[in-house]
Amino acid sequence: MKNSRREFIKKTALTGTGIYLGAMGFSAQSYRKIIGSNDRVRVGVIGFSDRHRSSHVPCFMNHYKELNFDVVAVSDIWKKRREEGAALWKEKMMHDVAAYRNNEELYNSKTVDAVFISTADFQHAQHTIEAVKAGCDTYTEKPFAETMEDNRAALKAVKESGKIVQIGSQRRSGNNYKAAADFVQSGKFGNITMVELTWNVNQPGRWRRASLVSQLKEEDTDWKRYLLNRPYEPFNPRHYLEFRLFWPYSSGMPGQWMSHQIDTVHWFSGLKHPKSVVANGGVYVWRDGRQNWDTTTAVFEYGDDSNEKNFQVVFSSRMHNGEEDPSEIYFANGGELNLITNTISPTGGLHEKEAAAMGMKPNLLPSLNLSDMSEKVVASANTGGDMLTSNHIRNWMECVRSRKQPHAPVEAGYSHAIATIMANAAVRSGYKATFDEATQEVMVNGKAFKW
C-alpha cells in the first residue's frame, strides 16, 4: 500500500506539470531525461521566410502554451527580415526576442534548445548540421537536401547527435494518410502497380519576389554566408530571393512539390528510394530568366531486382494551367486508393467477366472511406491546409519533450532527397538516373551526378 501510495503521488505530481505521462508510456527514468521536463523549451528561428511567417507561426501558436514552448530568437542574414522576424515574435510572445545576424551568433549565445529551419532549399541540410552540432533539435523544412553530399553529411550528423529532427513532410501527420498507409501495409490493397502524382497551378508569380528584389542590397546581407558550399558568383538578388527558380539553389518542382508526394510512396511501400527515373519538360511559358522548368514529367521505377513487386510512379507538374489541388492516386490490380477523394474503391479492378475469360478469379477492392478508418480526416492531398502542418508541428514539439522519434524522422528526409536528386539529375542530364546502393550516389551515364 505504501508503494501504491508513493506511485500515486509521483504520478499526480507529474500530471500536475501539464503533461499527461500515462498515455505516452514514459517511465520515471525516461521522464527525467526529457529536456526541460518542467521548464520552457526555448526555440530559435533560422530564416524568417514566407513559409515560416505564414505557416509555422500560426501553427506554433496553436500549441505553445499547452506544451510550454517559447520563441526567443531569430537568425537571418538579411537585416530587413531579421528585424521583421524579431518584431513579429515579440508581439506574439509578449517579450523581447533577440535578433542575430547569423546562425553562429545564435548558437554561441546558448539561448535555444530547438530551431525552425526554413531557409533556401539548398541550405536545409547544412543548417540542420549546424543546429544538431550546436545541441538543438530541429523542425527542418523540405527538401532535406539537393545534393547527395549534403544528404549523406546531414544524415550522419543527425544520427550521431541523437537530436530530434522532424522533416516538414506534413502528410505524415494527416490521419487520412495514416489510414491509407495502414491499409496498404496490411496487405489488403495488394501490390502497388502504379502511382500517379500531379501538382498543377496557373501562377506566373509563383516563387517570384518582384517587389522584394529591388529592396535587397548587398550591404544589408551576407552574400558569402548565403552561398554556403555552392560555387561563388557575384551578388544576385534574384538568386537570393527567387532561389526556387534557379539551380544550384533549388531543383524547383522536384524539391518543392514532388518531395511531399514521393514521401508517401516511400512511407506506404516501405521502399527507401527509386530504382531509376527519366524526365522530360522545360520552360515552356514563363520565360522570365528562370532555369528550373515550369513543366515537368518524371517517371520512376520502384521495386527490386526480382521484378515481382515493381511499380511505376509518374509525377507531372505544370505552372501555367490548373488549380492548386495536388492529387495522389495509388493503383492495384483490385482497384485504387484515391487521396483526392480519400476513398478506397474497386475502380479499375479486375471484374468477373475479364477474369473468367482467362480462367481467373475477379479481384475487386471494397469501397471504403478513409474517414471511417481513422479518427478524423484532416485534409485532402493538398498540403496547403494548416491542419496538417499544425498536427505536424505539435508532433515535433511533443517529441522534443518525450525524445521519441517524430512522424517524419531524418530517414524520411534522406529518402525523399534521393528521389528529388535523382529527378533533378535526369532533368539536367537528359539521361536515366539510377541509384548506387553501395556508394549512396545518384548515377547518370555511369558517373556520380555532381552539381
Secondary structure, DSSP 4 states (H G I P E B T S, - for coil): -HHHHHHHHHHHHHHTTT---GGGT--HHHHHTSTTTTSPEEEEEE---HHIIIIIHHHHHTTHHHHTEEEEEEE-SSHHHHHHHHHHHHHHHTS--EEESSHHHHHHTT--SEEEE---GGGHHHHHHHHHHTT-EEEEPSP--SSHHHHHHHHHHHHHHT--EEES-GGGG-HHHHHHHHHHHTTTT----EEEEEEE-B-TTTT--HHHHTT--GGGS-HHHHHTTSPP----HHHHHSGGGSTTT--SHIIIIIHHHHHHHHHHH---S-SEEEEEEE--S--SS--S-SEEEEEEEES-TT-SS-EEEEEEEESBS--S--EEEEEETTEEEETTTTEEE-TT-B-HHHHHHTT---B----EEGGGSSS-----S-TT-HHHHHHHHHHHHHHHHH----SS-HHHHHHHHHHHHHHHHHHHHSS-EEEETTTTEEEETTEE---
